[in-house]
Amino acid sequence: MNHSMFKKLNLFYKRYNYIKKQLNNYKIYNNQESIRSLFIEYTQLSNIIKLFIKWKKLQLELKNNKLLLNDKEIYSMVIEDINDIKMKQKNIENKLKILLLPKNEENNRNCFLEIKAGSGGNEACIFVNNLSKMYIRYSESKKWKVKIIHIHYNEYGGYKEIILKIIGKGSYGKLKYESGGHRVQRVPETESQGRVHTSTCTIAVMPELLKKERPKINIQDLKIDTFRSSGAGGQHVNTTDSAIRITHIPTNIVVECQDERSQHKNKAKALAVLAARINEMEIKKKNKNNALKKKMLLGSGERSDRNRTYNFIQKRVTDHRINLTIYKLNEIMNGELDILIKPIIHKYNTDALLAISKK
């Protein structure tokens, strides 16, 4: 264990003991807010301190064993014990590193998932449709609710753009690394020569912001239009001008919402998406020099820009950020996304741990 990590854990240990004493003091129970705050902190520190105490006990065992190394008769046994203790300590250190990673409260939030067609014309729009179904199936497997905020239909059965709201604890934390360029390679049904086409789309995953966190938006900076909801036809197509289009003039961000039959509700949803987009833009500006985060950001949608490639001919999916290739395309398109999501989260956490270790 390096010095900085040991120093940090010692500070936590002192804080833990202080809180423990405070909770045993009956006078504090007159302040319910203070009790609640201390209990939350005590619970958060408990797992870290339990592991740290185990590590310190092993450290004492290690020290005692080293004193026995001069005894030639038991030398080999002592070496064996020392190696065993060091291995146990290493396992504890790895667990502690994960617990010491900065907690991102946004990870537990709902999110907006926006998919836009990039290069490839009609085939790109069909790919947007395919991906939206993939994410809906994945959300259903997690027992998350999905609401369609907006769909911009394409005449060939695809979507030029779709915005989904994923409602479920942890949805943003699981899906945030989906942001970026996605590429598909396959033979379109309309291709008579059997040639492989490459099409792209871009995905942006944004956490739902609390009202108090939303950036201040001046009403004078908004251009608000109403229009009739469009769709593939049938009884769900709205016959009133309840759909909303909001243009944020300073950033030129445009958001549409036609999910609700109420113009007022559509406006509220569109403003929530707009706030998330403006927030995402600000975060990108702050993180543009952070290499770890930069590679996770939304791409341009060009064929050369890709986080992931879906090759239908070879039934494979490749995540180019971590050089991972999996030959389970059908399962993935049916919503079994964890086989791609877990490795990228693991890679990000590993990089973050390495950054902490170097401090």
N, C-alpha and C positions, 0 to 999 in steps of 0.2 A: 504494500500500500504506500503510495507516495505521500510526501509530507503535507501537501495542500489538502488532500482528501482526508487524512488523519486529523488535521487541524479543524476542518469543517465538521467532521463527525463529533469531535470533542465539544465544539460549540453547541451542536444539536443535543448532545448528552447533558450538558449543563442546563440548557433551556428546558429539556424534558423533565429533569429533576425539579427545576423551579416551578413548572406548571403543576407537577404532582403535589408539591407542597401547597400551592395555591388552592388546588381542588380539595385539599383536606382542611382548608380553613373555612369554618362555617360562616364567617363574616361576608365572604364573597358571594354567598347565595342570595344576598339582597339585590344583587345586580344580575338579572337573568341574561342580559345581552353579553355581559362579560363572561359568564359561565359557559354560554353556548360557544363563544369564540375560543375559549380555552380548551373545551372538550374537543372541538374540531381539530385544533392544533395538536393536542395530545394524541388523538387517534392517528393523525398523519405521521407523527414522529415515532409512534410505537413500533411499527415494523422495522424502521431503520435502526432504532436503539436496540431492539432484541438481537438483530444480526450483529451489530457493533459489539455488544456484550459477549456474544459467542466468539467473535473474532479476537477480542482481548483475552478471553480465557485460553484460546488456542495459542495466542502469543506467549502467554505465561508458560504453557506446556512446552512450547518450543524452546524457551529460555532454559527451562529445567532440563530438558533433554540434551541440550548442547553442553551442559555441565558434565554429562556422563560420557562424553566422547573420548575421554582419556582412558576409560576402562576398556581394555582390549577384548576382554571376554564377551562383553555385550555390545561391542562397537557396531556390528552389522545390524543387530536388532534396533539399536538407537537410530542408526541412519534410516532404517525402514520407517520407524515412527516419525522421524523428522520429515521425511518425504510425504508421508500420509497427512501430517498436520499442515504442511505447506499447500497441499492439494485442496484440503478442506478450506483453508484460508482464501485460496484463489477463488473457489466457488462462491464463498461469502462476499468477496470483493466484487465479483461480477454482478451479484444480486444487488449489492449496495449501489453500484454505479447506475444501474437502471432506476433504482428508487430515487437517486439524486438528480436524475435528468430533470430539467425545468418542466414543470407541469403547465400544459396549455389547456386552459379551461374551455377554449373554443372547440376542442376536440369532441366534447360531449354534446355539442349543439346540433340543431337541425341545419340543413344546408340547401342552397339552390344549386342545381346542376344544369348548366347551359351547354348545349351541343349545337355547333354551327357547321354547315357544309363548307368545305374549303375547295381545293382543286378537284376537278373530275366531273363537273356538270351533274347530270341526273343520277349517275352512279354514286356520287358523293352524298346526294340527298337521301338515296336509299340506304346508304351506310349509316347516316344519322338516325334513321328509323330503326335499323338493326341494333345500334348501340343503345338507343333509348329503351328498347325492349329488354336488352341485356341488363341494364341498370335497374329497371323495374322488377325483373325476376330476382335479381340479387337482393333488392330491398325487401321483397316479399319473403325471401328466405331468412331475413333478419327480423321479420315481423315489424318492419317500418312501414309507415303510410306514405303513399306517393300522391301528390297533387300536380296536375298539369297546369302550369301558369299560362303558358303561351305555346302555340304551334303555328309555324309558317309553312303551310303545305306546299308540296311540289306536285305538279300534275301527273307524275309517273309513280305515285304511291310512296314518295319519300317526304322528308321534311328539310326545308332550307335551314330551319332553326327550331329548336324545342327547348323550353325551360321547365324543369321539374323542381318541385319542392319536396325534399326527402325529410320526413318527420319521424325522428327516432333518436334516442340517446346514443351518441357515438357515431352518428352517420357522417358528420363532417370529418372526424378523425380517421375514419376508414376510407373515405372517398377523396380526400383532399389531394392525394398524389395522382389522381386521374387527370388533373389539369394538364393540358398540353396538347401536342399534335398527335393524332391517331391516324394510321394509314392502313388501307385495305388493298390487297392484291387478289384479284379474281377475274374470271371470265363473266362479263355481264350476260344476262339472258338475251339481250338484243344483239349481241355480237355474233354474227354469222360465221366469221373466220376463226373463231375460237381463240382470239388473242386475249392475253392477260392485260387488264386495265389497272392502273394505280390511281386511287382516289384518296382524298384526305378530309378530315374534319378537325375542328379544335374544340376542346372541352375546357370549361371553367367551372370550378367548384368553389362556392363562396359560403362562408358561415352566415347563418341568420343572425343579424345584429339585434341586440336589445334596443328598445326605443331610446334609452338614455345614451347609447353608444353611437347612434346613427349620426353621420356628419350633418351639420346644419345646411339645409338646402333652402336658398332664397326662392320664394315663389315666383319672383320676377325673372329668375333664370330658367324657368320651365316653360316649354311650349306643349300644351296639352290638347290632343285631338281625340275625338270620339269617332268610332266607325262600327259598322255591323260585323259581328263575329263571322269569320269564315270557317269552313270545315269541309270534310269529305262528303257532306250531305246527310240527310236524314233528320230525325226529330231533335237531335242535339244542336243543330245549327240555330243560332240566335237570330230572331227576326227584328230585334231592336238595336239601336245604336248604343250598346252598353260596353263595347270593347274600348279600351283606353290605350292611347299611344302617348308616352311622355318623352320629350326630348330635353336633355339637360344641356343648355346652350354653351356654357363654359367648357365642357368636356366633349360635347357632341355625342354623348351616350344616349341611345334610344332604347326604351323599354316598352314592350306591349304586353297587355294582359286581357284575355277574353274568357278566363275560366268561369267567372261568375256571371249570372244574369243581371246582377246589380252593378251599375256604373260606379257607384260609391265604393263597393267592395273591390272591384277591379282596379280602381285608382289606388286604394290602400295597398294592394298587393304589388302593383307596379312601383310604387314609391319605396316599398321594402326591398325590391330587387335593385332599384336604382341606387339606394343607399349602400347595398352590398357591393355593387359594381364600383362605385366611387371609392369605397373603403379599400377594395382590392387594388385599385389603381394607385392609391396612396401607399399601400404596403409594398407594391412592386417598386415604387420610387425609392423607398427606404432600403429595400433589400437588393437593389441592383448590383451592389458590390459584394454581396454575400454569395460566394460560389456554391455553397451547399443548398441554399434556397433558390438561387437563380436557375439552376438546372431543372427545378420542379415547376417553374412558372409556365404560364400559357404561351404557346408558340404562335407562329404566324399563319399556319394553315397551308403553307407551301409543301410541295411533295418532298422537298429535302428536309423539312422540319418534322421530326417525329419522336415521340416518346415510345410508341408501341406500333408494331406492324402485325396485322391479321392476314395471314396467307391462307386463303381458302383451298388453294390447289394442294398444298402440302399439309393442310390441317394443323398448322402451327401458329403460335402467337409468340412474338419476341418483344421483350421489354429492353430497349436499347440502353436505358440508363444504367442497368445492372447486368447487362449481357445475359439475360435469362431467356431461354427458349423452351417452350412447352408444346408438346404435340397433343393438345387436348382442346382444339378450337371449338368443337361442338359443345363440350361441357361448359366452356367459358361463355359462349354465346347464350347458353341456357341459364346463365346466372351464377355459375360456380367461380366467382371472381376472387375468392380468398386465395386461390393458388397463385394469383398474380399480386394481390394486394399485400399479403403477409411478407413476402420477400422484400418488397420495396420499403415497407415500414421497418423491417429488421435492418436493412442497409442504412436507412436514415438514422436509426437509433445507434447503430454501430459507429457511424461517422461522428455523431454527436458525442458518444462516449470517448472516442479518440481525441476529440477536441478538448473535452474536460480533463483527460489524462495528461495532456500537454501543458495545462495551465499550472 
